[in-house]
Structure formats: structure tokens, C-alpha cells
């Protein structure tokens, strides 16, 4: 799969994009911003400093539909989160200006939290992750109509129950795991492990909006008088409609114990029995999904370690 577009965007092209978006100002600079594995993200700067910089996000052709998905999801969260998303000023799927789908967004204040972490004091880091917990809770106050992955216009393959959705997802990902060379005995072990615990999925009856990738690389923050404040939430490409604990589990996955506690403290009461066991089951799903993704994009060096995690999670 061809992922992040590799293209040089000239100042003249950036000016054409700004003009098409109906924004005023003479473009002075365009430079690459930090971004993930899928989209290419650029900073558009203006000659007149009073014009705030804009962000250009360009999607690969293989995942061109992610553009409309971000438009859809940002529309759902607008004015409903304590940490703002960017405002989309223009979305273009004509391929006339760049040959690829793109959006133009406002540039939010702050720096990427993931790039700041190594410089943070312990109290600042704890504050950051408590705020992440509260932000997760904001997402989970947005009800959805069915369980399922969100596509460009709404939910793809909607399911009436969480158990039905997760049974479908585990079946899909275990099949993909085998097709991409995963250990079939491990796949059977995972299948049995999930079947024994599938009743945990029934505790969630109301699907909610899940960011599904809320980590430090997708958050902006500032520090003022020693206090850290989250200032922006980014990248809604993976959003889904589902169990809030699924979102919490993914947010906790990469963290150390101290940061996990801060997220959970910020999030507040789960209001569910057996929530820790449910998080562990979702961690298993996330690692399986991640194994399949790494195999798909050719990052095979990570597969052995992920397989070891699958063994560990399916043994608990």
C-alpha cells in the first residue's frame, strides 16, 4: 500500500490552494509539518504576520476517502470538546490542484505533546495525561446510532450490538492475520480466549464516538507559568462508533504505569463491572489490529514482538 504522499508543494501551488479555499493573504512559505504514517501535512505561512498560518493535509490515493471522513468526524465534535479540533476551511476531492484529495484547516496554538514529553516535569506530564482522560470522556458523551467503524459519510457495516461488532472485527482480523503469515495456532488460541470472555462486550449497550488514536502525537499543548494545557486535538482518521472502553484501552496501550493512572484519574468512574478485564480484551484486539497493519504496510520487523504480545494477552 502506498501511504504518505511524497510531493513538493510550491509557494505558487499553495497560493492557488489558499485562493480556492477563499482565504485572503499572500503565501510566503510552505513547509512540512510532523505527521503520521498516512497523510502529508504542511504549514502554510503568510507574508503578513497578522494572517494566521494554515495547515494543508494531503491524503494518499489509496486512502482518499479519509479526507471526507475527517470532515464528517470534525463536524460531529465541533464545540463539544474541551480541547478544540482544527476548523476545516476547504475540502477538495477534485484532484485539480494537487492530483490528490486534501483539506485546508486552521492552525491551532501549541506544539505536539509527543515532541515535548522529554522536557516535561513529572507534574506537567501527570497533568497532560489527566487532561487526556478528561478529553476522552468528552468524546464519550457524544452518542452514536450503531456500533461500527466510521467511513466517509457515516458508519460502515453498522452493528446493533457491541458483541456483534467485536465478533465481526475479531473474525476479520484473525482471518487477515492468517493470510499475512501469522501463526495459525496462535490465531486459534486468540479465538478461544475471546470466545470465553465475549460476555464482557455485552456490558456496553450505547455506542459513543471514539477517537481511536488519542495519543501524545495527536495532541497539541502549551506551557504558561509552568502549567501545561492541551490546546488542540488532531487526526480523526481512525474514529469509530463503539464502546468507550475500547477508546480508553487504546489510549493506555503505549503508556507507563504512572501515565495510565493519570489518564484513568482524569477520565473518572467507568461505571462498569469488570472494566479492567474488558480493557485487557480490547488491548488484545488492538495488538492484533496493529500486527495486521504493520504486515500490510511492510514493517515486518515489528511483527515478532507484536506476536509475543498476542501470546501474553491471550494467556491472561
C-alpha positions in Angstrom: 0.0 0.0 0.0 1.3 3.4 -0.9 0.9 5.6 2.1 2.1 9.1 2.9 2.3 11.2 -0.4 5.8 12.4 -1.3 5.3 15.6 -3.1 6.9 19.1 -3.1 4.2 21.8 -2.9 5.5 25.1 -4.3 4.5 28.5 -2.9 2.6 29.2 -6.1 0.6 26.0 -5.7 0.0 26.8 -2.1 -1.3 30.2 -3.1 -3.7 28.6 -5.6 -5.0 26.3 -2.8 -5.4 29.3 -0.4 -7.3 31.2 -3.1 -9.5 28.2 -3.8 -10.3 28.0 -0.1 -11.5 31.6 -0.1 -8.8 32.7 2.3 -7.0 36.1 2.0 -3.3 36.7 2.1 -0.1 36.2 0.1 1.6 32.9 0.8 5.3 33.3 1.8 6.3 29.8 2.9 5.1 26.2 2.8 6.9 23.6 4.9 6.3 20.0 6.0 4.9 19.5 9.5 5.2 16.5 11.8 2.7 13.9 10.7 1.7 10.2 11.0 2.0 7.4 8.5 -0.9 8.2 6.2 -1.2 11.9 5.3 1.3 14.5 4.4 0.8 17.7 6.4 2.2 21.2 5.6 2.3 24.6 7.3 1.3 27.5 5.0 2.8 30.8 6.2 1.8 34.3 5.0 3.8 37.4 4.2 1.7 39.5 6.6 2.2 38.2 10.1 -1.4 39.2 11.1 -2.6 36.4 8.8 -2.6 33.2 10.9 -0.8 30.2 9.3 -2.9 27.4 7.8 -2.5 23.7 7.6 -2.7 21.7 4.4 -3.3 17.9 4.8 -2.9 15.7 1.8 -4.2 12.1 1.6 -2.8 9.2 -0.3 -4.8 8.0 -3.3 -5.2 4.5 -1.7 -6.9 6.1 1.3 -8.5 9.1 -0.4 -11.8 8.6 1.5 -10.1 9.5 4.7 -10.4 13.2 3.7 -14.2 13.1 3.8 -14.1 11.0 7.0 -12.2 13.7 8.8 -14.7 16.3 7.6 -17.5 14.2 8.9 -16.0 13.5 12.3 -14.8 17.0 13.0 -18.3 18.1 12.2 -19.5 15.7 15.0 -17.2 17.1 17.7 -17.3 20.8 16.9 -18.0 22.8 20.1 -18.4 19.6 22.1 -14.8 19.0 23.3 -12.8 21.0 26.0 -9.8 20.7 23.6 -10.6 22.1 20.2 -10.1 20.3 16.9 -8.9 22.4 13.9 -11.6 24.1 11.8 -11.8 22.8 8.2 -11.9 25.7 5.8 -11.8 23.8 2.5 -12.0 20.2 1.4 -11.1 19.3 -2.2 -11.5 16.0 -3.9 -11.4 17.3 -7.5 -7.6 16.5 -7.8 -7.3 19.6 -9.9 -4.7 21.4 -7.8 -2.6 18.6 -6.4 -3.8 15.4 -8.0 -4.8 14.2 -4.5 -7.5 14.8 -2.0 -6.7 17.5 0.6 -8.1 19.7 3.3 -7.1 23.2 4.4 -7.5 23.8 8.2 -6.8 26.4 10.8 -3.5 26.0 12.6 -4.1 25.6 16.3 -1.8 27.0 19.0 0.8 24.8 20.7 3.4 22.2 20.0 2.9 18.4 19.5 2.7 17.0 23.0 4.8 13.9 22.0 7.7 16.2 21.0 7.5 18.0 24.3 7.4 15.0 26.6 11.1 14.5 27.2 11.3 18.1 28.6 8.3 17.9 30.9 8.5 17.8 34.7 6.7 14.9 36.4 3.8 17.2 37.5 3.4 18.6 33.9 3.3 15.1 32.4 0.7 13.9 35.0 -1.4 17.0 34.2 -1.2 16.3 30.5 -2.4 12.7 30.9 -5.2 13.7 33.3 -6.3 16.2 30.6 -6.2 13.4 28.0 -8.5 11.3 30.3 -11.0 14.2 30.6 -10.9 14.7 26.8 -11.6 11.0 26.2 -14.7 11.4 28.5 -15.8 14.4 26.3 -15.7 12.2 23.2 -17.7 9.5 25.0 -20.5 12.0 25.8 -21.3 12.0 22.0 -23.8 9.2 21.4 -23.9 7.3 18.1 -26.6 5.3 16.4 -24.8 2.0 15.9 -21.6 0.1 16.5 -19.0 0.2 13.7 -16.1 1.8 12.0 -16.8 5.3 10.6 -16.4 5.8 6.9 -16.6 8.9 4.8 -20.3 9.5 5.3 -21.1 7.6 8.4 -20.8 4.1 9.9 -19.6 1.3 7.7 -21.2 -2.1 8.4 -23.3 -1.0 11.3 -24.0 -3.4 14.1 -26.8 -3.3 16.6 -24.7 -4.7 19.5 -21.2 -4.3 20.7 -20.8 -8.1 20.9 -21.8 -8.4 17.2 -19.4 -5.7 16.2 -16.4 -7.1 18.1 -17.2 -10.7 16.9 -17.1 -9.4 13.3 -13.9 -7.5 13.9 -12.0 -10.3 15.6 -13.2 -12.7 12.8 -11.9 -10.2 10.1 -8.6 -9.6 11.8 -7.9 -13.2 12.6 -8.5 -14.1 9.0 -6.2 -11.3 7.9 -3.6 -12.5 10.5 -3.5 -15.9 8.9 -3.5 -14.6 5.3 -0.5 -12.4 6.1 1.5 -15.2 7.6 0.6 -15.2 11.3 0.8 -18.3 13.4 -2.5 -20.2 12.9 -2.1 -22.0 16.3 -1.9 -18.5 17.9 -4.9 -17.4 15.9 -6.9 -20.4 17.3 -5.7 -19.5 20.8 -6.9 -15.9 20.5 -10.2 -17.1 19.1 -10.8 -19.3 22.1 -9.7 -16.7 24.5 -12.1 -14.1 23.1 -15.0 -16.6 23.0 -14.6 -17.4 26.7 -14.8 -13.7 27.5 -17.2 -12.3 24.9 -19.9 -11.7 27.5 -17.8 -8.7 28.6 -18.8 -6.9 25.4 -22.5 -7.0 26.3 -22.0 -4.5 29.1 -21.8 -1.7 26.6 -25.3 -1.0 25.1 -24.9 2.5 23.9 -22.2 3.3 21.2 -20.4 6.6 21.5 -17.9 8.4 19.4 -14.3 7.1 19.9 -11.3 9.0 18.6 -9.5 5.6 18.5 -6.0 7.1 18.4 -5.7 9.6 21.2 -2.0 9.7 22.0 0.6 12.4 22.5 1.4 12.6 18.8 -2.1 13.7 18.0 -2.4 16.4 20.7 -1.0 20.0 20.9 -0.1 21.7 24.2 1.4 24.9 25.5 3.1 25.7 28.8 2.4 29.0 30.6 3.8 29.8 34.1 4.9 26.2 34.4 1.3 24.9 33.8 0.7 22.6 30.8 -2.5 23.0 28.9 -3.8 20.9 25.9 -4.7 23.3 23.1 -5.6 21.0 20.2 -6.7 17.5 19.2 -5.8 16.2 15.7 -6.2 13.3 13.3 -9.6 11.7 13.3 -8.8 9.2 10.5 -9.3 6.2 12.8 -12.5 7.3 14.6 -15.2 4.7 15.3 -18.5 4.3 17.0 -18.3 1.9 19.8 -17.6 1.0 23.5 -15.9 3.9 25.3 -13.6 1.3 27.0 -12.2 0.4 23.6 -11.0 4.0 23.2 -9.6 4.1 26.7 -7.8 0.8 26.1 -6.1 2.1 23.0 -5.1 5.4 24.7 -3.5 3.5 27.6 -1.6 1.0 25.4 1.7 2.8 24.9 1.9 4.4 28.4 3.9 3.7 31.5 2.0 2.9 34.8 2.2 6.5 36.1 0.7 8.0 32.9 -2.0 5.3 32.8 -3.1 6.2 36.3 -3.3 9.9 35.3 -5.5 9.1 32.3 -7.8 6.9 34.4 -7.9 9.6 37.2 -8.8 12.2 34.6 -11.4 10.0 33.0 -13.3 9.3 36.2 -15.5 6.4 37.1 -16.0 3.8 34.4 -19.5 2.9 35.7 -19.0 -0.7 34.6 -18.3 -4.0 36.3 -15.2 -6.0 35.1 -13.8 -2.9 33.3 -10.2 -3.9 33.8 -10.8 -7.3 32.2 -12.6 -5.6 29.4 -9.6 -3.2 28.8 -7.3 -6.3 28.6 -9.6 -7.9 26.0 -9.5 -4.6 24.0 -5.7 -4.5 24.3 -5.6 -7.9 22.7 -7.8 -6.7 19.8 -5.6 -3.6 19.4 -2.4 -5.6 19.2 -4.0 -8.0 16.6 -5.1 -5.0 14.6 -1.7 -3.4 14.9 0.0 -6.7 13.8 -2.2 -6.8 10.7 -1.5 -3.1 9.9 2.3 -3.5 10.2 2.2 -6.5 8.0 0.1 -4.6 5.4 2.5 -1.7 5.2 5.6 -3.8 5.2 7.0 -3.0 8.6 7.8 -6.7 9.3 10.5 -6.1 11.9 7.8 -5.3 14.4 5.7 -8.5 13.9 7.7 -10.8 16.2 7.4 -8.5 19.2 3.7 -7.9 18.5 3.2 -11.7 18.2 4.8 -12.1 21.7 2.3 -9.6 23.0 -0.6 -11.5 21.4 0.7 -14.6 23.3 0.8 -12.7 26.5 -2.6 -11.1 26.2 -4.3 -14.3 25.2 -2.8 -16.1 28.2 -4.3 -13.8 30.8 
